[in-house]
């Protein structure tokens, strides 16, 4: 069976009642997505120093706990 036979068989087996859609740029949804991204960036950037401090402190305490060893 060649590729032409398999592709024509697939086209025969593919039945739909809706017409195929044509891809086009969706600038409206693109602008909404960029707006949401920018709002999240504006809201989260002020929290980055606090997130970094919590991350560093958790690593330091984890290291100190591992150095101390298990408690008896």
Helices and strands as residue ranges (DSSP letters): H 3-13, H 27-45, H 48-68
